[in-house]
Amino acid sequence: MATKRGALIIFEGLDRIAFPNRSTEIGSLIDSYLQRKIEFNDHTIHLLFSANRWECIDTMRTKLLQGYTLIVDRYAYSGIAFTQAKGLDKNWCQSCDIGLLKPDLVLYFHRNKQTNSLSYTGDERYETKSFQDKVEFYFEQLRLSSSEQWQDINVLDNDNKNMRDKESIQNEIRLYVKDCINGIKNNHIDELWKDN
C-alpha cells in the first residue's frame, strides 16, 4: 500500500509571529534587508521573498509525497499582504507564486483589530503599528477571497488585553492540524492559484 502524503500547513500572520527561511543564500539577503543592512526596491524584495519559497519547492514536494507533514512558517500570502501594504498591485504580487504547492491548511495568527495591546515596534523593517495595520487589512482580504482552507487563531485572550498562554494556542493548533491530516484523501498535490 502506498504511503499517504503529508499535509502542507502554513502559519501566516503579522510580524513577530513568523519569519522567512534565512539559512539559504537568498534568505541571507532577505535577512540583511530586514535588518536594514542593505536596500532593495519593493519589487526586488518581493521577488526575493518569492524566490526564497521557490528554492525549497522540490524538497517540500518530495517530503510531502514521502508522508511527512510540513508546517511552513510564512508563505505566499505574507508576500502578497506585505507588498500590497507598500502599494504594489495584488495581481503582480500573486503572479510570482503561481504554481507553488497549494496548502491544505492556512493557520492565520492575528490579534483583535480593536485592540492596541500588542507592540509592533522593533528593530527590523516593517515593525511599526501603522504598517502592520495595513498588512492585517490585506491579510483579511486574502483570507476572505481565498479558496484555500484558512483557520483564524486569535493570539489574545478573551478580554483582548493579553497574549493567550502558549498551551491554549498549541491545543487549538493541534485540533486544526489533526483534522487537516485526517482529511487528506489522495496523494495529489494541487498548485497554488492554478485551475486544478
C-alpha positions, 0 to 999 in steps of 0.5 A: 500500500502506498504511503499517504502524503503529508499535509502542507500547513502554513502559519501566516500572520503579522510580524513577530509571529513568523519569519522567512527561511534565512539559512539559504543564500537568498534568505541571507539577503532577505535577512540583511534587508530586514535588518536594514543592512542593505536596500532593495526596491519593493519589487526586488524584495518581493521577488526575493521573498518569492524566490526564497519559497521557490528554492525549497519547492522540490524538497517540500514536494518530495517530503510531502509525497514521502508522508511527512507533514510540513508546517511552513512558517510564512508563505505566499500570502505574507508576500502578497499582504506585505507588498500590497501594504507598500502599494504594489498591485495584488495581481503582480504580487500573486503572479510570482507564486503561481504554481507553488504547492497549494496548502491544505491548511492556512493557520492565520495568527492575528490579534483583535483589530480593536485592540492596541495591546500588542507592540509592533515596534522593533528593530527590523523593517516593517515593525511599526503599528501603522504598517502592520495595520495595513498588512492585517487589512490585506491579510483579511482580504486574502483570507476572505477571497481565498479558496484555500482552507484558512483557520483564524487563531486569535493570539489574545485572550478573551478580554483582548488585553493579553497574549493567550498562554502558549498551551491554549494556542498549541491545543487549538493548533493541534485540533486544526492540524489533526483534522487537516491530516485526517482529511487528506484523501489522495496523494495529489498535490494541487498548485497554488492559484492554478485551475486544478 
